[in-house]
Amino acid sequence: MFIGWGCNDDEFLNREPTNILLDNQVWQDEGLVLSVVADLYRRLPEYQTVNFWGDFATFDEAFASNFGDYWRHKNHEWSYDEWGLWDYGLMREVNLFIQNASEAEAGELAGKNRFVAEGRFIRAWIYFEMVKRMGGVPLILEPLTYDFSGDPSYLQYPRSKEYEVYDFVIDELDAIKNDLPDDVNVKSRATQALVLAMKSRVALYAASIAKYGETTPTVSLPGGEVGIPPSMADGYYQTALSASEELLGNSSYFLYNKKEDLSENFANIFLDKSNNPEVIFVRDYVQSERWDGRSNIWTLHNQPWSIAEDLEGGRLNPSLNLVQMFEKIDNSYEQFQTKDGEGEYIYYDNIQDIFADRDPRLAGTVILPGSRFKGKDVDIWAGVKLNDGTIVTGDDFGQTKVLPGNDTPVQVVGLDGPIDSREFSAQTGFYVRKHMDTKTGSGQRGLKSDAWWVRYRLSEVYLNAAEAAFELNNKDKAAEYLNIVRQRAGLTTPLDVSDISFDRIVHERKVELAFEGHELWDMKRWRLAHVVWNGEEVELSDQPGNAVEINTRVFGLWPYKVHDPDGPNHGKWIYEQIMPSQVTAAHRFRLGNYYSRISDNIINNNPKIVRNPNQN
C-alpha cells in the first residue's frame, strides 16, 4: 500500500531534480551557458601541450630523459594510428550546444549570438584537428538521433573531400567573426583576432598540401578524401595572406617587447599574463593541488634537477639538432666548434663561450650549460678531462672523486649531469626553457604552474604571412614580415630579398616556434616528413639551414672541465658531440603516416567510409 501511494503522488513524481540542471534552466542563464561552453573549450583536441611533455620528444626537437620514455628513441617507425582523431561524440555535444543556443530566446539569454559563434568556432577547431590528421571526414552539422528502426543507414555519412573540410572551416570562421568581441584582453575565448589567426593557419595548411602534395602522388585517394588539387594552392595562399594582414593591421596586437634582455624577453612571452599584446589564444591554468588539469605540470616535470623544488624534473632535453639551428647574429649558420682545423680541441675560457653571438631566442628556448633559472645556477657538465686525454666522470649527480695531484675528492660531474642513461639528467647537455615558470612553487607537486599554454600568438601570424607571400612570389613582402620577427628576437642584420627561400621559411618556423606544437604538422603539410625522417642512420647534419637534411636521431653536446694544473688550459672547457646511448634506432616516417588510420570498427559501422592510403 505504501509503494502504491507513493508512486501515484503527482506532486512527488513531478518534482524537479536537485542534482542536475534541465535544458530549460541552462538556456535561460548566461552563467550556466558559460560553464557549458567553458567545458567545451577545455576539451579542445590538441596533440602537444604543456600537460604532457613526452609528445615533444617524439621527433628531433628533444630527447626524453625519463626511463619510461626511452622507447621514443628506439622505435624505428611510427604507428599508422599515431595522431589519429575521430571524435564524433564530442562533435555531437558541440552540435547540440549550437542548436540549443540558436533556439534560445534572445531576450532570455544574454550574449546569445556570441555563444552560438563560440560553438561554431569550437566545431571548426575540431574539424581542423580532424582534417589535418585524417584527411576528409564526414561533415555532420546537426545532432543525429537514431530512430531504432533497425536501419541506421541514414546516419552513415561518407567522407567529404579534404578541401571541402578546409573550406568549411574557413567559411565558418568568416561567418562568425563579427559576432565575437574585438578585445585584446580576451585570451581564453574566441575573438575576432583568433578567427583571423586560425584562418591564416588553416588556409596555409590547405595551400601547402595542394602545392607540395604533387611530390607524393600516392598520398591521395581518387575521390579526393585525401589530397587537394594543385590548382587550389594559390587561392589558399592568398586567403592565408589576407587573413594575416588583416590581423597584423590591428593596432591592439603587436610583438611582445618588455624586457631588455632579449632571451628573457622571448621566454617571458609565455609567462606574462599582464597586458601581453602578442598572445591571441591560450589555455589558461591556475596553481592547484589537484591533478585535474587546472594547473600545468611542465615546470614540475622539466625543471633542472639540481634546483628542483620537488623530486621531479629534468625530463625534456632539447636536442643539439635543434640547438644548432639557432644561427649566429651575423645571419650565418654554423655548427658548434669543438675542434680546430688540425683536429685539436678548442678550449673555452667560460662554459658558455661556445654559445656566444647566437640568436637570443636560443637561450629563451633552451637552458644551456652555465645558465641560471629561478635565480640559481644550473650545473651541466659531463666530467673532467685530464692532460693525457682520460675522462673522469661519475654515474650520479655531482659525484666526487680524487684527481691526480689532489688529496681530497672533488666534483667530477655536474649536479644536472649529463650522465648517459641517467634519467632526469641533461642527457643532451640541455634542459628546456620555453614554457618554464619562474615563480616560486611552480615546480612543487602541491602547486604546479599557472603558466598558460599559448595556442596562437602574433609571431606565428607574421611567419604565416611571410610564407604565403613567398609562395605567391612576393619576396619583398616575405622579407619584410620575417625581418619584423627577427628584429624582435635580436638579429640586427635584416634579410635581403635574395636571402628569402623555402629553406629560410622552414628555418624561421623551427627556431621561433620550437616546443609550440608545430613541427609535425609543418613537416606533414610540406610533404617533408618522409624525406627528413627517412629511417637512415646518419650523423648530425652539418647544414642546419637546409630544410631537406636527414634528421632521424637525437644528438647532444657535452662540456668537460680541463684538469691540467701545469698546463695553460687548466680550468678551461672543451666540448664533445655525442648521441645518447638510448637512441638506438633512426625514425622513419612512412607515406602511410601522412594520414592516420581510420579504425576497422569505424569502417565496419559505416561502409561509406573509405580507408586512407598506404596503410597495408
Disulfide bonds with the S-S distance in Angstrom:
none
